[in-house]
């Protein structure tokens, strides 16, 4: 049996503005970073749902958006890398290609944060304790969020928490295809735990996104809305 999974719980995009304003950056640069976070988040949400069409608009925005005039010059290589990955996602003809590009975008964000010495702070979300299939899939979503934070932060602690969150027995129900994909998610969790290099982590993360999307497509559904996942009304 397959049930809809909660979407990845997102930390508020406001963290980007707070972090860069705290470094004394002009508001226009902070706005630029907030907008980037929102659009990358939209790409990732679409990929997880297996909705390639929904990837196009936010990925296109990221690929073509002009950087803020006061953006520090040493950020330029990371912005260029992020835009190249976004262009790949925009032009992708399959969800796997878009997923890999999403991992590369997260990698560029994290590399920039590390280079400028300003990590990002995410809102803490405890690991779900629900049981059964629903609880299992909620923990998948929680683990993906920790891995995402590990890449974007960048944060070794968050990355390892995400990898550990996938360290449990796969679900036995569902179709043969969804069982196979579920098993692959847990195999990738083990690979994530062993990945130390940011580039290697981005590759694993992209494959995880692709595998989750494949399962949602195979089951004929996608994760519920973010409002449902966070309990907001």
N, C-alpha and C positions, 0 to 999 in steps of 0.2 A: 504494500500500500504506500502511495506517495501522498504527501500533504504539502501544501504551500509552505515555503520557508520564509521566515522573517528576512527582510532586506538587511544589508549590512548597516548597523547603527552608526550614524555619522556624527563625528564631533562637529560642533558649530564652526562655520567658516569664519566667524568673528575672530578666532584665534590668530588668523593671519594678520589681520589689521592690528590687533593688540601687540603681537610679537614685533612687528616691524616698526610700529610707532614707538615702542619701548626703546628701540635702537636709535631713535631720533630721525628716522627716515621721513621724508615729506609725505603728506597725506595721499598725494597722487600715487606714489609708489605703493603705499599700503593698500589703496583701493585696487591697484593693479593685481597685487598678490591675492586679495580676497576674491576678485573676479576669476582669477585662474583656478583657485581652489574649488569654487563653485562649479565651474565648467568641467574640470577633471572629475569631480565627484559625479556629475551628471553622466559623463561618459562611462564611468565604472558601473554605475547603477544600471545603465542600459545593457552593458555587456553581461553582467550577472543575470539579468532577466532573459538574456538571449535575444534581445531586440536590436538587431543590427541597424534598422532604420532610425531608431532613436539615438544611435551613436553619432550620426552624421552632423546634426546641427551643432552640438557643443564641441565636437572635435574640429569642425570647420572654423568655429569661432576661435579656438585656441591656435589653430594653424595660421590664421590670418590677422589676429589681433595685434595692433602695433603696441610695442612696449611703451610704458610711460616715459616722458622725456627726461625725467629726473632719476630714472632707474640707474643705479650705479653700474659703471662699465664692466666691472668684474662679474656681473651677473649675466652678461650677454651670452657667453658660451652655453650656459645652462638653459637660458630661454630658447636659444637656437635649437638645442637638442630636444627640448620639450615640444617645440613647434614642429620639428621634423617627425617626431613620434605621433603627434596629433594629426598630421597630414596623412600618415600611414593609416591611422584609425579611420579617418574620414573617407579614404578611398578603399578601405577594406571591402572585399566581396564575401568574406566569411567571418564568423564570430571569433574564430581562433586567431586570425591576424589582428583583429581589433583588440583582443585580450592581451596579446603579446605587446602591442603598442601601448596599451594602458599601463602595463607594468613598467615600460620604458619611461612613460611620462612621470610615474611616481618616483622612479629612480632619479630622474633629472631634478625633481623638486627636492628630494632628500640630499642630493649632491650639492645643490645650491645652498641649502640650509647649513650643511656641514662646512662648506667653503667660507661662508660669511660668519661662521661661529655663532649662529642663532638658530637653535633647534625650535621645534614647535611643541606647544602644550595642548594635549587633547583632554576632553572631559572623560573622567573615569567611568567605565561601565562594568559592573561585575559580571562574571561569567554566568549565563543562565543555568538554573538548577532544575528546570522542568524535566520530566521523564518522558519516555516513549518516543515515537517518531518525531513529534513536534519539537520536543526538547532537544533531540539529536540535531535537527536541522537548525534550530536556534543557536546551538553551540558552533555549528559550521559558520553561521553568519558572524557570530562573535569572534571566532578565530580569524576569519578573513579581515575583520576590522583591525584586530591587533597586528596582523601582518602588514596591512596597509599603513598603519601608524609607524610600524617598524621601518618601512621604506621611506615614507615621507618625512618622519621626524628629523633625522633618522634616529632609531632607538633599537639597540640590540635587545633590551629587555622586552619591549613590546613584540618584537619579532619572535623571540623564543616563547613568549606566552601564547602567541597565535599558533605556533607549531605544536606546542603541547596540547592546545585545545582540540587538535585533530587526532590526538593519540587515544583513540578508543575504538572499539569493535564496530565495523561497518553495519549498517542496517541490512537485515536479511530479506525484508519484504520487497514488493515492487516487481517491475518487469526485469527480465534478464539484463536489458540495456542499462536501466537505472542502477541495478545492483553493481554492474561492472564499473559504471562511472563513480558510484559511491566508494567502491574499493580503491579506485584510482585517486580520489580525493585524499584518502588516508595514507596512501603510498606517497603522495606529494607532500603531505604533512611531515613525513619522516625525512624527505629530501630537504624540506625547509629547515628542519632542525639542524641538519648537517651543513647547510649553506652559510658560509661566513662572509663571503665577498658580496657587496651590494649588487653588482651586476648579476651574479648567480642567483641571488634572491629575487631579483626582478624577473628572471626567466621562470623560476618556479612559480612565482605569484601569477604571472601571465597564464601559465598552464592551469593553475588552480581556477582562475576566472573562467577560462575556456571550458574546463570540465564541469564547473557548476552550471554554466550556461547550457551545456549539452544536456545535462540532467533535466533542467527546467524545460527545455525544448522537447525532450523525449516524453516528459510527463504531461506536456500540453499546458503548462502553466508557468508562472514566474513567481518570484517572492512577493508578498503583500507590500502595500505602500509603506513608506517610511513612517507615516503617522501611526499606522497599526503597530509597526515594530517597536516604536518608542513609547507607545501608550498615550501619545498626544491626541487631543481632540480638536 
